[in-house]
Amino acid sequence: MPDAVDAVETPTPRRKPKPAKREIGGRPLKPSTLMMGHGYDPVLSEGSLKAPIFLTSTFAFESAAAGKRHFEGITGLREGGAEGLVYSRFNGPNQEILEDRLAVWDGAEDALTFSSGMTAICILMMAYCGQNDVIVHSGPLYAASEGFVAKVLSRFGVTYVDFPAGATRAELDAVLERAKAQAAAQGGKVAMIYLESPANPTNALVDVEAVRDARDAVLAGVPIAIDNTFLGPLWQRPLEHGADIVAYSLTKYVGGHSDLVAGSIAGAKRWMDPVRALRNTMGGIVDPNTAWMLLRSLETVELRMQRAGENAAKVCAFLREHPKVEGLGYLGFIADPRQQDIYDRHCLGAGSTFSLFIKGGEAECFRFLDNLTIAKLAVSLGGTETLASHPASMTHLSVPQARKDLLGITDNLVRISVGIEDADDLIANFAQALEHV
Ligand SMILES: *Cc1c(COP(=O)(O)O)cnc(C)c1O
């Protein structure tokens, strides 16, 4: 007679939940539905409805052979990466669930998470750049991204070619030809085309479809990456317009509560693999607690962004008519037909971050900012609360005046990120602050 312990049927250990049904009656489930359960099976965690936070540095192998197999995947001796959890610099349950859910929003095969948006962007660029390579990028970029290319990668012989956000197909062809010649002259290759759209703080849009067509014609095989922090994941889906890799500062709309810092990239697995390999080496993966907070954030990201977008439309309709306002850089009111055409083809909403041009200069902007009571005076964006800042004297203070002029970062520009407060309260607060101008 077997002893009682042996008689207990031990289930086969199974780390990953069974692939959940992602359709109902032949119709694919929407991301907002999938955010409540995709990638997590409560049965694997004592029935806990929500994923626990897994605070561990390492994971026990089922057998020595399983351990060997994991390392074959991690070290690249075998295709496909690790089949299980190994060590927390490589991955963990909270991060894997988060990566599965982030991939859903962008319709991507795979996603990777990082300790900040800049960690994501730096590791992405380093994974693709070799010595003497060229990066082609749209301008302006987030200052730290631009600085990483110009000041850090340049130490390894990497140079860049940049182009203005609104560039046309013909202009893009010429830019890519120039980059190709530059790479040949310095003995490298064009490693990546890196975009940011809309640009900060001007909200200028890049024609991703034209970039893809130009790439296919001039530099086939070179990956196109795009920073989608300002409109993603709700209002712009760049992988559908020709981008290969989409990058995020999750600190902004995705995290959405101004209480964490994190980043991600998503795309086809073949584009993610070199980045995963470098992340395995360097670290920089998001921590389990932050990953858990982001899972909570993802359950409401659609609600929050919709409300913020509606609020911004109401606030901008008010500001546009105000006598002390010179103009707005808001994607809901585009004046330039070329920009409107890009918007119509690429964007599903105008977002909630915009530029307000006040009649006057720095002094008038400061009086406006100092008299806001609901909106907080802070950099960053995409949170539940409305934030306002003065780029020329804050985020872009170190940008040389000539480049500020070129980019349209004027002394009378206030950047506003509208949150999910009551729209009428916000309008009343902006009206009051404008009275002091
Ligand atoms: C904030 C931001 C980043 C950097 O993200 P962190 O999470 O602060 O590292 C990159 N790109 C854009 C467009 C951003 O707004």
The ligand as an ORCA input file, in Angstrom:
! r2SCAN-3c Opt
* xyz 0 1
  C       9.111     61.196    -19.734
  C       9.490     60.812    -21.108
  C      10.570     59.955    -21.358
  C      11.460     59.417    -20.260
  O      10.773     58.582    -19.415
  P      11.195     58.326    -17.872
  O      10.181     57.337    -17.426
  O      11.138     59.648    -17.173
  O      12.585     57.779    -17.912
  C      10.837     59.614    -22.663
  N      10.092     60.094    -23.675
  C       9.064     60.926    -23.477
  C       8.290     61.428    -24.637
  C       8.718     61.320    -22.190
  O       7.705     62.164    -21.995
*
